[in-house]
Amino acid sequence: MNKLSLSFIFRVIVPLDDEYSFDAGINKAQNLKGKNCTLNCTLTEKAILEFLENNSEATQADIALAIGKSLRTIKTDMAILQEKGLLKREGSKKNGKWIVTE
């Protein structure tokens, strides 16, 4: 009689969102003195805010290149940040600058 070898494959799905990360919870607790750490933002939104604090006249294409995301992602996340009231545009499209409000 042949012995059958049964092998089980376990698949673990780990979400890549910072809200589900154990380390993100620790970092948020440790950095309570930071400007944006207590806000309900994704990592991409936080990266955009941090980049714009130092480069207020950057274009969305500049931001996309700097943080390694697509231009479409940057446009979507910046619209969300404007809806949240964390980001606003001052001046015209060509000569304006971004203001991080919080």
RODO-2510 file (C-alpha; in nm, 4 decimals, decimal comma):
residues 102
     n   res          X          Y          Z
     1     m     0,0000     0,0000     0,0000
     2     n     0,1348     0,3380    -0,1022
     3     k     0,1520     0,6095     0,1526
     4     l     0,0146     0,9361     0,0327
     5     s     0,2055     1,2418     0,1323
     6     l    -0,0270     1,5247     0,2127
     7     s     0,1239     1,8645     0,2170
     8     f    -0,0612     2,1746     0,3116
     9     i     0,0176     2,5137     0,1765
    10     f    -0,0625     2,8011     0,4025
    11     r    -0,1037     3,1375     0,2444
    12     v    -0,0666     3,4499     0,4501
    13     i    -0,2030     3,7717     0,3080
    14     v    -0,0512     4,0799     0,4633
    15     p    -0,2116     4,4137     0,3794
    16     l     0,0347     4,6876     0,2868
    17     d    -0,1726     4,9698     0,4317
    18     d    -0,0200     5,1511     0,7304
    19     e    -0,3455     5,1241     0,9257
    20     y    -0,2985     4,7458     0,9560
    21     s     0,0703     4,7521     1,0364
    22     f     0,1844     4,6871     1,3905
    23     d     0,4980     4,8968     1,3337
    24     a     0,2930     5,1918     1,2088
    25     g     0,1016     5,1947     1,5371
    26     i     0,4273     5,2053     1,7296
    27     n     0,5670     5,4830     1,5113
    28     k     0,2513     5,6901     1,5519
    29     a     0,2694     5,6526     1,9286
    30     q     0,6383     5,7431     1,9417
    31     n     0,6099     6,0495     1,7180
    32     l     0,3207     6,2305     1,8810
    33     k     0,5216     6,5521     1,8730
    34     g     0,5425     6,5353     1,4920
    35     k     0,3336     6,7655     1,2797
    36     n     0,1383     6,5127     1,0730
    37     c     0,1681     6,1874     1,2667
    38     t    -0,1635     6,2159     1,4506
    39     l    -0,3619     6,2804     1,1332
    40     n    -0,5557     6,0090     0,9577
    41     c    -0,3384     5,9907     0,6448
    42     t    -0,1934     5,7161     0,4316
    43     l     0,1810     5,6859     0,3921
    44     t     0,1621     5,8399     0,0453
    45     e    -0,0364     6,1383     0,1730
    46     k     0,2119     6,1871     0,4552
    47     a     0,5038     6,1701     0,2086
    48     i     0,3349     6,4357    -0,0071
    49     l     0,2872     6,6670     0,2917
    50     e     0,6455     6,6221     0,4074
    51     f     0,7811     6,6881     0,0582
    52     l     0,5689     7,0006     0,0155
    53     e     0,6809     7,1463     0,3487
    54     n     1,0275     7,1905     0,1976
    55     n     0,9305     7,2353    -0,1704
    56     s     0,6139     7,4431    -0,1785
    57     e     0,6511     7,5410    -0,5458
    58     a     0,6887     7,1817    -0,6702
    59     t     0,4618     7,0513    -0,9431
    60     q     0,2660     6,7302    -0,9097
    61     a     0,5087     6,5678    -1,1556
    62     d     0,8006     6,6710    -0,9304
    63     i     0,6270     6,5172    -0,6307
    64     a     0,5597     6,1939    -0,8200
    65     l     0,9266     6,1602    -0,9145
    66     a     1,0480     6,2465    -0,5648
    67     i     0,8367     5,9930    -0,3751
    68     g     0,8214     5,7248    -0,6448
    69     k     0,4480     5,7193    -0,7143
    70     s     0,2516     5,7672    -1,0347
    71     l     0,1218     6,1081    -1,1350
    72     r    -0,2364     5,9784    -1,1141
    73     t    -0,1786     5,8661    -0,7531
    74     i    -0,0362     6,2062    -0,6611
    75     k    -0,3305     6,3904    -0,8173
    76     t    -0,5813     6,1688    -0,6362
    77     d    -0,4091     6,1944    -0,2990
    78     m    -0,3612     6,5701    -0,3263
    79     a    -0,7321     6,6121    -0,3984
    80     i    -0,8064     6,4072    -0,0858
    81     l    -0,5653     6,6196     0,1182
    82     q    -0,7389     6,9351    -0,0059
    83     e    -1,0781     6,7912     0,0934
    84     k    -0,9415     6,7126     0,4408
    85     g    -0,8196     7,0718     0,4682
    86     l    -0,4551     6,9732     0,5089
    87     l    -0,3361     7,1207     0,1813
    88     k    -0,4318     7,4238    -0,0219
    89     r    -0,3094     7,5973    -0,3335
    90     e    -0,2168     7,9640    -0,3213
    91     g    -0,1787     8,1563    -0,6455
    92     s    -0,2149     8,0450    -1,0050
    93     k    -0,1502     7,7040    -1,1548
    94     k     0,1819     7,8135    -1,3063
    95     n     0,3197     8,0503    -1,0454
    96     g     0,1423     7,9375    -0,7292
    97     k     0,2616     7,7331    -0,4372
    98     w     0,1262     7,4657    -0,2049
    99     i     0,0484     7,5471     0,1566
   100     v     0,0479     7,2667     0,4168
   101     t    -0,2082     7,3846     0,6674
   102     e    -0,1376     7,1458     0,9561
***
